[in-house]
Amino acid sequence: MANWLRSEGLMADKIRSHDWASTSLGPLHAWPDVLKTTVLLMLDSHFPKSIVWGPELITIYNDGFLPILGDKPEALGRPFSDVWHEVWDEVKPIADAAFAGHATYIENFPLIIQRTQTPEPAYFTFCYSPIRDSSANVVGMLDTVTETTTTVLLGQRLAVLDAIASAVVNLTEPEEILAVTMRLAAEYLKVTHCAYADMEADEDAFYIRDNWTVAGAASIVGPYHLRDFGELAVSRLRAGQPLVINDRAKDLMPQAAASFEAIGVAATICLPLIKGGRLTALMAVHDQAPRVWTTFELGLLSEVTELSWAHIERARADSAVREGLAELELLNTTLEQRVEERSARLLHTEAALRQSQKLEAIGQLTGGVAHDFNNLLTIIRASVDFLRMPNLSAARQTRYMNAVSDTVDRASKLTSQLLAFSRRQPLNPQVFNVGERIRSIGEMLDALTGARIHVNVELPDQPCYIKADSSQFETALVNIALNARDAMEGHGQLVLRLEQGLELPPVRGHAGSSGPFIAVSLRDTGTGISARTLEHIFEPFFTTKEVGRGTGLGLSQVFGFAKQSGGNVEVSSVLEQGSVFTLYLPEVEVEAIIPTLPNEHEEVVLAAAPGRYRVLVVEDNLEVGGFANQILQDLGYETAWAANAEEALVMIGPKALAFDAVFSDVVMPGMTGVALAGELRRRRAQLPVILASGYSEELAEGGYSAFEFLAKPYSADQLARVLARVLGKG
């Protein structure tokens, strides 16, 4: 096998250039044929694989194995036992079995590995297979491995949250809810303490009202002062940020460390509750020994804390309602002179009842989201499991990969509809002729509703304009039309009518306005809607359709879009005669809208080499940032990665000439992505800036018309097309 190593890739190059003559393997050309063949098979595989050869356990691996190693020192040619010295006690028996001729397959094997500066928990699914020579003697081992850390941790997180939700769903007392939540969280995180504290009005004094402790640990219930635990605790918690201490002796000043030592705490995660701009409560987990908290543990405790507080608020609201009703009954037996007092307490009770109803609605929404997302996650999980199967045909691989991609798109649509209902979706309002747009929609609906439903469009003689997100406008009309189609059971008449210069009438308790407004009405000849159903039709996940025919989010999107755009939606209906949905949106004078044009004469000097573009990725999330960086590199771009906006501004320079484009997240600690984009445009007006977000309050309120926007989750293809457009390549 002369010149046998002709494979391409990083590890193929490293294997060719490695000084093998100084090892027991000898030069490449002298390697045994079975080793050469196994190396070629390994390099041609996209699965992470490594070869462990001979008594010295010499390590050879492919490109796919590099992420498994992380930042470990170069492993090529080194003993496998040295490369994984921190876990060799756990791995050695499995390797010994392979060298003894026994293949081993293990799923989700837990290990504490060190491939960065700090040890981290990780999970792997792997197979150790013996490699035999022509005489059937075992001469090495093939390690085929997939890291399943994210999947395992996600499953654990969902299991903990589900266990807590199930345990407290029927509890009515806040103390009971706290006790159950603290116990389950502490047991899972394996900590010595879990505590809950109420803050006083001065935001310094606090009282730990309850705590869970491991057997043998002392209770820490009692009064304290936040200032005694150091300036770091004061500044972070009052700012609404978590306090994370891995080792009090290393992370804190002596006085603060002493306060933690006095209550037997060496490591802690403390989470604040901010209400009305004030620090009102704390929830924390403590450990008597130092430990390095992981981002997963911090994220899990944050979700547990939010879930706990939501349940406590629900219980308090219900308790307030019960107490108020009891007091009202007592007041009915008192004298006339207590009328004023009775009225005041009634108002208090009504407020508590509204809060209880609000929380009930949140529960319904949460249940609907959980149901739909669990369905989507089921498809993804099943597809991934099949994709892991060996010898899977190309056709089935394509089918399951398409299933994952389609399901992600459905999940993204679901979140978009929820944001629309809550009026928190980022909109890109533009001025357009609403009559022309309705005419086009009417033509589309003619085909969408079927031949037996006649679609008529009635437009005024004069053109009229609105400033709104045209995509959301079309989606709203289509959602109304599809409901009308279902109500007409395949035959009838649908009339789209546009009126201009109207006032906005009061709708369902919302105040009206003098306008001017346009009104787009859709009148159908369907079965009509009952009065009871009309009260709920705009609520998310409410539907009268049979299972599988509707998500219950279509009309909630219409309502959210209308309110976020400064309008409203009204509905009237007569049973067996039909319904009329009327969408009101503010009318604008087209002459008043002066588009802002870029400066076509500005000279821009690109820092990248000819034919090669440099893109700066700004993302605080490690997983997302690494993924985006890898996508851009695979697309042929030169990239750099900044973890926050402040770091990005230093990297790009005072005139923003160091990069050809910037791809930034919106929600980040410190300066947001929108503020960063504004500063970049100040430094260099024509710099292409692309913003990405799954949700941003800032974008929901201000829109993103000044910049390119990519909604999360995004695909590699979407990112490629946006970059090609802004860089003038497409």
N, C-alpha and C positions, 0 to 999 in steps of 0.2 A: 504493500500500500504506500508507494512512493508519493510524496507530496499529497498526502491523504487529507490534511486539514484545510479544506477549501471553503468552509462555512464563513458566513458574514456575521457581523455583530461585534459589540464591544468585547464580550468575553472570548470570542473566537480570536480576536486580535491579541488579547492579553495572554491567552494560552500559547499562541504562536511565539510571542516575544518572551515568555517566562524562561528563566534559567533552570530548565528541568535536569540538565546534566549534573547539577549539584545535589540532586535528590536521588533517592533510591530508584525512581522510575527511569532515570537516564534520559537521553535526548529523545525528541518526539519520534524520529524515524525508527527508533529501537523499541517503541512501545509494543506490547503484545496486541495481536489482532483483536482480541475480545475487548480490550480497553479502547482501541481506536474506534471500533464499531459503536461501543456504548457512548463515547464522547460525541460522535457524529449524530447519533439518535438524540442525545440530550440537547445539543446545540440547535437542532432543527425543531425542537418543541417549544411552544409558547408557555407551557406550564413551568412553574418554578421547579427546577431539578438540580441535584448535586450528586456527584459521584464520590464515594469514600473508598479509597483504594489501598489494599494491602495491610500488613500488620501496623504500619505507621499511620494508617487512617488519613492518607493524603487527600485533600479536598480539591475537587474540580467542579465548577458550576456554570450554569448558563445565565443569560441576561435576565430571565424571569426570576432568578433567585436573588438578584441584587436588592429589591425592596425588603426581602426577608432579613437580609444582613443589616440594612440600615447604615448607620455610621460606624459599624465595627471596623477594626483594622483590616487591611487587605487579607482575605482568607485563602486566596489561591495558593495551592502548594503546601499549606499549613495543615497540621493534624486537625481533624474534625473535633477532637476532644479539646484542643486549645481554642478553636474558634468559638465553641459553645461551652466554655469552661464553667460558666455560672449555672448551667443546667445539666451538666454532664452526669451528675448523680442520677437524675431522672431519666436521661436519654440512654445512658450506657447499657442497661439491661435490654433495651429494645434493639440497639445496634448489635449487641452480642448475639441475640437471637437470629438476626439477619446473617451474620457471619457464620452462624451455626447451620444455616440453610433454611431458616424459617422466615417467611415473609410476614410482616405485621402491618395491619391497617387500623388506624386510630382516628376517631373524629373528635374535634374540638378539645384537643389535649391542652390543659392549662399549664403555662410556664411563666416564671418571672425572669425576663430576659433584659439584657443591657445592651442596646444598640444605639442609645443616645447617652447623654450625660447622667441620666438617672434611670434606675431600674423601672420596668413597666410590666404590667400583666398583659399577657398575650395568649391567644388560642390558635391552634393549628390542627388541620386535618392532613394527615400524611400517611405515606406507605413506605416502609423500609423493605426493599426487595434484594435478595442475594444476587450477585453477579457471578456466573460460573464460567470456567474455561472449557476448552474442548474435552477435558477429562471429567467434567462435572464437578470439579473442585471449586469451592467458593473462594474467589479472589478479591471480591469487593462488595460494595453495597450501593444501590441506587435509591436516593431519597427523593420522592415526589411529594411536594408539599403545597398546601394552600392555606393562607392565613385567614382565619374566620373570626378574628377579634371583634370587628364591628358587628357582625351578625350575632355573636354570642352576647355581647354587652347590650345590644338593642333588645334582644329577647329577655335578658335579665331585667332591664329597666321596665319593659312593659309588664313583666310578671310582678315586680314590686308594686308598680302603680295600680295594677289590677287588684292585687291582694289588699292594698290599702283602701281602694274605692269600695271593694266588696265588704270589707270589714266595718266600714263606717257608714254605709249607705242608710242603715236603719237607726243609727244612733241619733239622739236628740239633744244630748248635753255636750257643750264644748269641752268640758273636762274629759269626758269619755273619748271623744274624737281625738284629742291631744294625746291621751295615754296610748291608744291603739296605734296612732301614727308614729309616735316616737319609738315605741317598741319594735314595730316592723322595720322602720328605717334603720334603727341601731343594730338590730340583728343581722340585717343584710350587709351593712357597711362594716360590721364587726368592730364597733367602737365601744368604749367603756361608758360613755354618757351621751344622752340626747336630751336637750333641755329647751324650754319655751319661756320667754320672759316678756313682761309688759313694761313699756317705757313710760316714765313720768313726763309731764308737760315740758320740763326743762331739757329734755332729750339727753340727760346725763344719768340721773337716778333710774334704776330699773330693778324689777323684782322677778327672780326666777320662780314662777308659780308652780312649775312641775318639772320633773325630770325622770328619765329612765336610766337605770344604772345596771351594769353587769354585776353579777354576784361578787361580793367583797368590796365593791367600790362605794365610797361615801357619797351621800346625797349632797347636792350643791344648791338646794332650794334656799332662797333668802334674798335680802336686799344687797345691792351693789351700786357702784358708780362707774360709768363708762370711762371717765378720765383716768381711773386707776389702772386701766388695761392698755394705756399708751396712746400716743397721738395717732398712730396708724389705725387703731381700732376706731377712734373718734372720727377721723377724716373719712374713712371708707364707709362706715356704717351710716353716718349722717348724710353721705352723698348717695345712699342707696346701693352701694357696691358691696360684694361679699368680702369678708375678712378671712383670708386663708393663711394659716400658720402651720408650717411643717415641723418646725423645731423651735420652741420658745427661746432656747438658749442661743441659737444662731440668728433667728429672725427678729428678735425684739431687743429693745434697750433693757438694762438690768431692772429698773423699777417695774416696767410692764411685765417682764418675764417673772418677777417675783409674785405679782398678782395672780398670774396663771398657775404658778407653782403652788400658791397657797390653797387653791381649790383642786390640786392634783391633775392639772391639765398640761400636757406637753405639746399637743397638736390639736388644731381646731379648724372647723369651717363654720362661720357664723353668717347668717343671712338676715338682712333687714327687711322690715315691712314699712313702706312709706305710704301714708294716707294723708291727703290734703296738704302735701308738701312737708309733712312732719314725720320723723321717725317714731313709730308707735309700738313696734314689737320686734322681737328677735327670736330666731330659731337656730340652734347650733348643735353640732355633733363634736364630741371631744374624745381624745384618746390619751391615756396615761403615758404612752410611749411615743417618741417622735415617729412620724410616718410621712411619706411623700404622697399627698393627695393627687389623684388623677383628675383630668378634665371630665371624665365620665362620672366620677363620684360627685364632683361639684355640680354638674348638670343634673344628675339624679336628685340630689338634695334640693336643688332649686325647684324642680318639678314637684317633689314631695311637699315642699313648703307651700307652694302656690295652691296645690290640691288641698292641703290641710286647712289653710286660711279660708279657701272657698267654702269648705264644709263647715267650718266654725261660723262663718258669717251666715250661712244658711240656717244653722242651728240657732244662732242668736236671733235671727229675724223671726224664725218660727216661734221661739220662746217669747219674743216680744209680742207677737200676735196673740199667743195664748194668754199672756198676762194682761194684755190690753182688753181682750174680750171678757176676761174675768172681772176686771175693774169696771168695764162698762155695765156688766150685769149688776154689780154692787151699786153703781151710780144711779141705776134705774129705781133703786129703793130709797134714795135720799130725797131731800127737800128741794123745792124749786130754786132756792138761793144758790145751789151748786151747779146751775146750768152752765155757767162760764167755764168752770173747772172741767165739767164733763165734756164740753165741746173741745177744749184744748187736748184732753187725753184722746179723744176720738181722732183728732188730726194726727197725733203721734202714732196711734194704732194703724191708721190708714197708710201712713208712710212706711211702717214696718211691713204691712201687708203687701204694698207695692214692691218693696225690696224682696220679699219672699217670692212673689210672682216672677220678679226679674230673675232671681236665682233659679227658679223652676224652668224658665225659658232657656237660661244658659245650660241647665242640665239636659233639656231636650235637644238643644243645638249640639252639645258635646256628645250625646248619645248618637245623634245622626252622623256627625263627623266620624266618630269611632267606628260605627257600623260600615260606612262607605269605605273608609280607609283600610279597615281590616279586610274587607273584600278585595281591595286592590293589592294589599300586601300578601294575601293568600296566593293571588295569581303570580306575583313576582317571586315569592318564596318557592312555589312549585316549579316555576320555569327555571330558576337557578339550580334547584336540586336536579332536574333533568339535564341541565347543561353540564353538571359535574360528572354525569355518567360517562364511563369510557366507551369508545367505539360508537358514539352517537353519530348518526348519519348527518350529512350536510343539510339535507332538507329539514330534519327535525331541529338542528341547531338554529337554522334561520327562523323556523316557526316560533321557537321559544324566545329567541332574541327579539323578534318582532312583538311578541306578547309583552315582554318587559317594557319595550319602548312605548307601545300603545298604552299600557297601563300607567306609565309615568305621565304621558300626555293627559290621560283622564284625571289623574290625581291633581295635576296642575290646573286643569279646568275647574275641578271641584274647589280648590282654594281660591281661584279667581272669582267664582260665583259667591263664595262666602265673603270675600273682601268687598264685592260689589254690594251685597246686602248691608254690610256694616259701614258702608260708605268710607272704606279705607283702601280702595284700589287706586293705584296710580293712574291718572287720566292724562291724555294728551289732547286737550281741547283745541279744535281748529274751527275756523269760520267756513261754513259751507251752505249751499242752497238746499234747504231742507226739502223743497218740492221735487227737485231733480232726484234727490236721494230716495224719496218715497216712491217715485215712479219706478226706479230701478228695483227697489225692494218688492214692489207689487208684481213686476215681471218675474222675479225669482219665486215669489210665493205662489204664482200661478202654476208653476211646475212642482213646487214642494207640496202643495195641498192636494193635488190630484185633479183629474179632469171633471169630477162631479161637483167640485166646489168652485163657484164662480167668484173671482177676485175683481172688484171694481175699485178704481182709484179716483177720488174727487179732489182736485187741486184748485186753489184760487188763481185768478188771472194774473195777479202781481207776484213776483218772486219775493220770498222772505228768507231770512238767514238766521241761523243760530250758531253759537259758539259752544261746541261740545265734542266729546270723543266720538268720532264717526263710527268706529268699530263697535263701541258699546251701544250706540244709538241703534245700529242695525240689529245687534244681538237682542236688544230689548223688544223691538218690533217683531222679530222672528219668534221670540219666546211667547209673546202674546198670541201671535198667529197660530203657532203650533197647539196651544191650549184651545183656541177656537176651533181648529180642525178636529181635534179629538172630541170636543163638545158636540160638533155637528155630525159625528159618526160617519164621515166620508162624503156627505152631500149637503149642499146649502149655499149660502152666499156670505162672503166676507167683504165688507166695505171699508177701505182706508180713506179717511177724510182729513184734510189739512185746513185749519183755520188760523188766522193771524190777528194780531192786535187785540188780544183778549186779556182779561184779568184772571189771576189765579184764585179760584174759589177756596174757601176753607175745606180741607179734606181730612177726615178721620181725626179731628182734634188739632190738626196742624193749621196755623194761621194762613190766610190768603195774602195776596199782594196785588197792587194795582197794575203791575205789568210794565211794558207789554209782554205778553206771552204768546207762543204758538201752541196750538192744541192738535195733536194727532190722535184721532179716535179710530178704533177698530171695532166694528159692529158685526156680530155674527148672528146666525139664525139657529143656534144650537139649543141645548136642553135647558140652559139657564143655570144659575147658581143659587143655592138656598141661602137664606139670611144667616144661618149658623156658620156655613162654610165661608161666606164673605168676610166674617170676622177674622179668619185665619189664613186666607189665601196668600198673603205676602210673607208669612212666617217661613223661615227656612226649614226644609224637610217635611213641610206639611203637604200632603197630596191626597187626593181622592181616587187616584188611579190605582189599578191593581199592581201587585209587586212586579218589578221589572220594566214597567212602562213609564216611569218618571222618577226623578230624584227629589222633587219638591224644592228645587232651587231656581227654576226658571223665573217665576214671578218675583221671588225675593231679589234676583238680580235687577229686574225692571225697577222695583221700588228703590233699591240702593243707588242705581245709576241716576234716577230722576232726582232724588234728594241731594246727592253729591253734586249734581249739575245745576242746582238752584231751583228745581221744579218739584213736581209731585206727580202721582198717578192716581186717577179716580176710576171707580168701577161701579156700574149699575147693572142690574139683571132682573129679568122677569122669567120665572119658571115656564118652561115649554115654549118660550118665545125668543130667548137669546140674551146676549150680554153685550155691553159696551165698555171697553177699556179706553180711557183717555189719558194720554201722556202730555203733561204741560212742561215746557221748557222756555227759558227766557229768550226773547227775540232780540237781535242786535242789528244795528245799522252797519252794513258792510263797508261804507265809506269811512267809518270810525276806526276800522282795523287797519293799521299800517304795519305790514310785516317787516321784521328786522332782518336785513340782508347782511351777509358777511362782507368784510372788506376784501374785495377781490384783488386789491393792489398790494396787500401786505406780503412782504418777502419772508418766506419761511425757509430756514436752512435745516435740513434733516441731519441728525447726527449719525444715522445708520449708514453703512456702506452701500454703494449702488446695488440695487436689486435685492437688498436685504433690509427688512424693517425690524426695528427694535420696539418692543411693547413692554410697558411697565404694568405689572399686575399688583393691585392694592387690595389685600384681603386679610382680615384678622383671623379667620378660621383656618386652622392648619390643613385640615382635610380638603376643604374647598379650594384654598389657595394652591396647594400642591396639585390638585386635579386640573385647575384652570391653567397653571403654568405648564403642565405636561401636554395639555391639549394644544396650546399655542406652539410649543416646541415641535410637536408632531406635525403641525401645519407648516413648519418651516420658518417660524419667526424666532428671532433672538429675544430672550425674555430676561427680566429681572423681577424680583418679588419683594414688595414692601409689606410689612405686617400692619402698618397704620398710615394715616394721612401725613403725619408729621415726618415720618421716615421717607415717605414718597417725595415730599417737597425738597428734602435734602438731596435725594438721589437725582431728581430731574433738573436741578440747577435753577439759578435766579431767572434765567430767560426761558426755561422749559425746553431746551434744545437737546437734551440728552436722549430723548426717546421720540419716536414717530407717532405713538398713540399711547393712551392710558386706559386700562380696563380696571374699574374700581367697584368694589362693593359700596353700598350706601350706608348701611347701619354698621358703625364701627365705634369703639371707645374713643373719646376725645373728639377731634374734628370728624364730621360726617363726610360721606362721599360727595354729597351735593356741595358742601362748603369747599372741599378739595377741588372739585371741578370748577367752581367759581374762581378760586385763586389761580388755578392753572390757566384759565382763559384770560385772567388779568395779566399774567406773565407772557402768554403767547396766545393771541386771540384765535388763531386758526388751528390750534392743537386739537386733533380728534380725541374726544373723551367719551367713553362708553360706560354707563352706569348699570349695575346689576343689583337686583334685590328680589327677595321673595315677598317682603312686606316692609314698607317704610311709612311712618306717620308723616314725615317730611314730604315725601313724594305724593302721598294721598292728598295733602293740603295744597301743595304748590305745583304739582304736575312736573313733567320732565321735558317740555317742549324745547328747551334750550340745548339739550344733549340727546345723544343716542341712548336708548334704554333697552336692556335685555332682562326679561323676567326670569327668575329662578322658579323651577329648574330649567336650565337651558341645555341644549345639545351642542356637540362639537360642530355640527353643521350650521346651526344658528349663529354661533360665535364666529365661525369662519366667514359666513355671508356678511355679517355686520362689519367685521374688520375689513373685508374686501371692499365694501361700499365706502367706508369712511376714509380708507387709504387710496381710493381711486383705482382699485384693481378690478372691480366688477362693474 
